[in-house]
């Protein structure tokens, strides 16, 4: 029970996503140009899901520092302006905690799933490996050697390694992907 409470407390993303009506790629560009951007902020392509996303700073969410907003999708049931996830930095500047919502109910996304995302500033990519565990349940009703083989056993099983999925940055791109907030002297 204590482990379950700890796991529930560790989730920093809200249980359901927000919605910003009227937010699309053009209005996101305008929003982003108003601020001194962190390198991870910008507009990103999520090619595996045929989506365009915006990443911007956010406040008021426990540990999350950035929100991921849907700007365009081939799936017409997903509306531009939906928050599909959050990011939080770690001590390693290239690693982030990533929460993506995994369930949908009309205009509301819920059920955040957590993963570790790797940000490659030079290539302009964010990659992550979604969790892919399953549970194998075995029942021994004949009770052969019950002291060795329990009546019911549950075993977690990890599947083979898959290629990571992720986002590619499309805006703003600073030539060689230099830091955006670095002071340049003339």
C-alpha positions in Angstrom: 0.0 0.0 0.0 2.8 2.4 0.9 4.5 1.7 -2.5 1.3 2.5 -4.3 0.9 5.8 -2.5 4.6 6.6 -3.3 4.0 5.8 -7.0 0.9 8.0 -7.0 2.7 10.9 -5.3 5.6 10.6 -7.8 3.4 11.5 -10.8 3.8 15.3 -11.3 1.6 15.7 -14.3 -2.0 16.7 -13.8 -4.4 13.7 -14.1 -5.9 15.4 -17.2 -4.7 17.8 -19.9 -5.6 21.4 -20.4 -7.0 22.9 -23.6 -6.1 26.2 -25.2 -8.7 26.9 -27.9 -7.4 28.7 -31.0 -3.8 27.8 -30.5 -2.2 26.7 -33.8 1.3 26.8 -35.4 1.2 30.4 -36.4 0.0 31.7 -33.0 2.6 29.5 -31.3 5.3 31.1 -33.3 4.1 34.5 -32.2 4.0 33.3 -28.5 7.5 31.9 -28.7 9.1 35.0 -30.3 7.9 37.1 -27.3 10.3 35.3 -24.8 13.9 34.4 -24.2 13.6 30.8 -25.2 15.2 27.8 -23.5 16.8 25.4 -26.1 14.0 22.8 -25.7 11.2 25.4 -26.4 9.9 25.6 -29.9 7.8 23.8 -32.5 8.5 20.1 -33.1 7.4 17.4 -35.5 6.2 14.1 -34.0 6.4 12.0 -37.2 5.4 8.7 -35.7 2.0 10.2 -34.8 1.8 12.7 -37.7 1.6 15.6 -35.3 3.1 19.1 -34.9 3.7 20.1 -31.3 4.7 23.2 -29.4 6.8 23.1 -26.3 6.7 26.1 -24.0 7.4 26.9 -20.3 4.6 26.5 -17.9 3.8 27.3 -14.3 1.4 25.9 -11.8 2.2 22.3 -12.5 4.0 20.4 -9.7 7.4 19.4 -11.1 6.8 20.0 -14.8 8.5 23.0 -16.3 7.3 22.7 -19.9 4.0 21.7 -21.5 3.6 20.0 -24.9 0.7 21.4 -26.9 -0.8 19.9 -30.0 -0.7 22.3 -32.9 -1.7 20.1 -35.8 -2.7 16.4 -36.2 -3.9 14.2 -39.1 -6.3 12.7 -36.5 -9.3 15.1 -36.9 -10.6 14.1 -33.4 -7.6 15.8 -31.8 -8.1 19.5 -31.5 -5.2 22.1 -31.8 -4.5 23.5 -28.4 -4.8 20.2 -26.4 -2.0 19.7 -23.9 -0.7 16.2 -24.7 2.1 16.1 -22.1 4.7 17.7 -19.9 8.5 17.8 -19.5 10.6 18.3 -16.4 14.4 18.8 -16.4 16.8 16.7 -14.4 20.4 17.1 -13.2 21.6 15.8 -16.6 20.7 18.7 -19.0 20.1 16.2 -21.8 17.6 14.1 -19.8 14.0 15.0 -19.0 11.1 13.4 -17.3 8.3 13.1 -20.0 4.7 12.6 -19.3 2.4 11.9 -22.3 -1.4 11.3 -21.9 -2.4 7.9 -23.0 -6.2 8.1 -22.9 -8.8 10.3 -24.6 -12.4 11.3 -23.6 -13.7 13.9 -26.2 -11.6 17.1 -25.6 -9.9 15.8 -22.5 -6.8 13.7 -22.4 -6.0 11.8 -19.2 -3.9 8.9 -17.9 -0.3 10.4 -18.0 2.4 7.7 -18.7 6.0 8.6 -17.7 9.2 8.0 -19.7 12.7 9.4 -19.8 13.3 11.7 -22.8 16.8 12.5 -24.2 17.2 16.0 -25.7 20.0 16.3 -28.2 20.6 20.0 -28.6 23.0 19.7 -31.6 20.6 17.5 -33.7 17.4 19.2 -32.5 15.8 16.0 -31.4 13.9 14.6 -28.3 13.9 10.8 -28.2 12.2 8.5 -25.7 11.5 4.8 -25.4 7.9 4.2 -24.3 7.4 1.7 -21.6 6.7 -1.8 -22.9 6.3 -4.2 -20.0 3.8 -6.9 -19.7 2.8 -9.2 -17.0 2.6 -13.0 -17.3 0.2 -14.8 -14.9 0.6 -18.5 -14.4 -1.9 -20.7 -12.5 -0.9 -24.1 -11.1 -4.3 -25.6 -10.2 -3.0 -29.2 -10.0 -0.7 -28.0 -7.1 2.2 -30.1 -8.2 5.1 -29.4 -5.8 3.2 -26.5 -4.2 6.2 -25.6 -2.0 8.2 -24.8 -5.2 5.5 -23.8 -7.7 3.0 -21.5 -6.2 -0.7 -21.7 -7.0 -0.7 -18.4 -8.8 2.5 -16.5 -9.9 2.8 -13.1 -11.5 6.0 -12.3 -13.4 6.9 -9.0 -15.1 8.3 -9.5 -18.6 10.3 -7.0 -20.6 9.9 -7.1 -24.4 12.7 -6.8 -26.9 14.4 -3.5 -27.4 12.7 -1.2 -29.8 13.9 1.9 -31.6 13.2 5.1 -29.7 10.5 7.5 -31.0 10.6 11.2 -30.7 10.3 14.8 -31.9 12.3 16.8 -34.5 12.7 20.6 -34.0 11.4 22.8 -36.8 11.3 26.2 -35.2 13.3 28.1 -34.1 16.5 26.7 -35.6 19.7 28.6 -35.1 22.0 27.3 -37.8 24.2 24.9 -35.9 21.6 24.6 -33.0 23.5 26.9 -30.7 22.1 28.0 -27.4 19.4 30.6 -28.0 20.0 32.6 -24.9 23.8 32.9 -25.3 25.2 36.4 -25.3 26.8 37.4 -28.6 29.4 40.1 -28.7 30.0 42.4 -31.7 
